[in-house]
Amino acid sequence: MEKAEIAKLLAEIKEEDLQAAELFLLGLQKKAQKENGTYIGAFLAPSGEYRENEFILKIPNTPLIQNSLDIVHGGITATLLDSAMGSLVHHVLPGHLAAVTSEMKINYVAPGIGSELTCTASLIHKGSKTLVTEGRVVRDDGKLMAHCTASFFIIDRPAQ
């Protein structure tokens, strides 16, 4: 897409779409400022905190992550859970090891509404080849939105 086409598109879109475009561009800007960041991480604008055997990840609920029903898309909820549980796993493993998700089971129990989502990941089992975690996503009104268990396969960390 050429710059003139982008300018024309921006001039013709609705206000709510312009706000989503702004969030998207802010995500690109954040990605450019972080050497090790990912695009999905930049777009979700997460804030994370590790506590003893627990990782808490929060994201704002913006139009960029909502589906056509104006609630958080289930795939975004899955990404939030996977990111929080994966971050926990990487905190508890020694530096020469990494892990990849091998299985996830999610129960969606309430719609994703409100201004912020908080995911708390905890460790259920740490073995020599796998780890098992649990994740819970709550809305800012305190209601449970989703519950998940996941397994991670331990691998050698690839050379950088």
Number of C-alpha atoms within 10 A of each C-alpha: 5 6 8 9 10 10 10 10 11 14 11 10 12 9 11 10 14 15 15 15 16 13 19 17 14 15 20 16 14 18 18 14 11 10 8 7 12 14 15 14 17 21 21 21 17 18 12 16 13 16 11 10 13 21 23 22 22 21 18 17 20 20 17 18 19 17 14 8 8 13 16 21 17 17 12 16 21 21 15 25 28 24 21 30 32 21 20 25 29 15 17 17 14 10 10 10 13 19 20 16 18 13 12 16 11 17 12 15 12 13 17 28 19 14 12 15 24 24 27 23 29 22 20 13 11 16 9 7 10 17 22 21 23 23 25 22 29 20 21 16 11 10 14 19 20 22 21 19 21 21 23 21 16 21 13 10 12 8 5 3
